[in-house]
Amino acid sequence: MRQTLRRSRHRLLALLGTAALAFGGALALPGTAEAANILTNPGFESGGLSPWTCTGNLGSVVSSPVHSGSKALQGAVTSSDDAQCSQTVAVQPNTTYTLGGWVRGSYVYLGVDGGASTWTTSPSAYSQLSVSFTTGASQTSATIYVHGWYAQGTYYADDISLDGPGGGGGGGGDTQAPTAPSGLTSTGKSSTSVSLKWNASSDNVGVTAYDVYSGSNQVLSVSGTSATVGGLSPSTAYTFTVKARDAAGNRSAASNAVSVTTDAGSGGTGFKQAAPYLYEGWGDPPNPSTVMSATGIKWFTMAFVLDSGGCTPAWDGSRPLTGGADQSAVNQIRSAGGDIVPSFGGWQGSKLGANCSSAAALAGALQKVIDAYSLKAIDMDIENTDEFENEAVQAKILTALKTVKANNPGLRTIVTFGTSTTGPTYYGNRLIEQAQSLGANIDVFTIMPFDFGGGSDMYGSTVNAAEGLKAKLKSTFGWDDATAYAHMGLSGMNGLSDQQENTTPAIWTQIRDWANSHHIARLAYWAVNRDRACPGGGVVSNCSGISQNTWQFTSITAGFTG
């Protein structure tokens, strides 16, 4: 039977925010610092900490995860030490400075001794922090720090900058900003995304990144001269600019502005799908037309398309793509007025996402299946360490989905992945963030709310996980509640899960009703093969392990309308 992720979860301690202290006021009006990073080793690219010092010898330089370049700071927080790392620099009196940086971890702080600070609670990916402060009338030095919080786990920091004039003894180095990008133009748009390109900037040392702004908000950072900004609202005017940035953190002036109005949309994807999994390679596969006649179900998620070698798709990696049992099932489903969405991947086996050499090769493999069945939708079931817990493979899959969606107008793309009881895990959050940064324009983000490792209340845990997904989609894409729900899916497990969680027909009915009332996009479960009674039968491939009517979960799922 299909195995699923066993996911660990972390409970956060309730923390109080910190109060920011102000520097002593100066009588004269403060000057404004010019944008030149006066910190030494701001991105830790030297491979060492110097001149940073860290309490408890808890700081180190690591090669992963980094925000940019090849190195970053790691702070190994303990229950008694927040692993503060600091650097003292010369500054000018009565001058306003801007401190910024990228941090990752739970409750990470960035600030200046005796002055202002800022912090983030986001543990899943690098977040940008920024805070300004003004030096005192006779102040000639400032100590910049970054630290985590007690017992909250390791944090990371990278690309820390203190923008302003040096004080005669600072670690200035490169202070010249790149030239402004030119020729910014839009190369395409949809109801939720805008594609941009521009001409390269020049710099005395070298440009390392381009920061894309929507109005005054930075929404993207890329290394090349093009980008797609996703997560936008339909029929909405946006104004974009781009700034170049070098390794020292110097930023150019803004490019020319370009204004784009996104295409009209329906507030969501307009896509609704009740599609339980059907697996022809396992668990006494039922006749799909019999199930359709008994339940009213129209869609099935067909599992699983894998790699048969050389980035070549096949059912289970061994059964022929066409002409075998799987195509026979598809033909029956379509003859009965239904349709299928193939699922690529799963927990085990040789997967196309992991084994195809590039996003282009993976897109080619997906296209073979799309062409073979004239598909309206495809599902990428991204699991295990080879795909879900590999950020490069995540990006490969998302880029391939972006490609096939562009090449097949009207095709819907779905990604399915594991979750905790409170929402996406680190890798789930990373998947969503990569989808936004790559402009993948995924239609449905489907979570699998089972095998929580402690989900005794399956309705409550499912709803909590779904609300956590909604919150992540809102914060990543800037969507409202309705739009986030309309990009969400749930894929449960009927009866007993691998971890003995019990989703009964009554609970599944509650989950379906919740899904309908919140107008999500997709409802599925694993699997129709198991939609038969065997009370006390345990977790097996051809029955649910509980008392139920035959095809009862499929009948309930058929009542999903979104």
Number of C-alpha atoms within 10 A of each C-alpha: 14 13 13 20 19 16 15 10 14 10 6 11 10 6 10 6 10 11 10 13 12 13 17 13 13 15 9 10 11 16 15 15 17 15 20 22 31 26 26 23 22 26 28 25 20 14 16 15 22 12 16 20 18 20 15 15 12 18 23 18 20 17 14 12 17 22 21 16 14 15 22 29 30 26 26 22 23 17 10 10 16 26 25 24 26 21 20 19 22 20 23 23 18 22 21 22 23 18 24 22 22 23 33 25 24 23 22 28 23 28 24 23 15 14 19 19 24 21 22 19 14 14 21 17 19 21 18 18 19 17 17 17 18 24 24 20 18 10 17 17 18 17 15 23 21 27 29 30 22 18 16 21 18 23 26 29 32 27 24 29 25 25 26 24 22 24 17 12 12 17 18 20 14 16 21 18 24 23 20 20 23 18 13 20 19 18 12 13 17 18 22 24 22 23 17 21 19 20 15 18 20 16 17 12 13 15 24 18 20 25 20 25 20 17 13 10 11 15 17 18 17 16 14 14 17 18 23 23 24 26 26 18 25 18 17 13 12 16 13 25 25 28 24 31 25 22 19 28 29 23 25 24 16 18 21 16 16 16 14 17 17 20 16 13 14 12 18 23 20 12 15 18 22 26 26 29 25 29 24 22 16 13 17 13 16 17 14 22 22 13 19 22 11 14 19 16 25 22 22 26 25 24 25 28 29 27 25 19 15 12 22 22 27 21 26 23 20 14 18 15 20 15 9 11 15 20 17 13 21 22 18 18 23 14 11 15 13 18 22 24 25 24 25 26 27 23 20 15 14 19 26 28 32 23 19 22 14 17 20 17 19 25 24 19 23 24 21 14 19 19 10 12 17 12 18 15 21 24 24 23 26 27 21 19 13 19 24 24 17 17 16 14 22 24 21 23 28 27 23 24 30 20 19 22 21 13 12 15 9 11 18 21 22 23 24 25 26 26 30 30 26 19 24 27 22 15 20 25 20 21 25 22 19 19 24 23 22 18 21 26 26 21 21 26 27 28 26 26 28 33 24 27 17 15 19 14 13 22 21 15 20 27 20 17 24 28 19 19 28 25 19 20 25 18 14 19 22 16 22 15 14 15 22 29 27 25 26 28 28 26 24 24 26 29 30 23 22 20 15 17 20 21 24 20 20 12 17 22 19 16 24 25 18 17 23 17 12 16 22 30 28 27 26 29 24 25 29 31 23 30 27 21 19 18 13 11 14 16 19 17 19 21 26 32 24 22 16 18 12 18 20 19 30 26 20 21 25 22 17 26 18 22
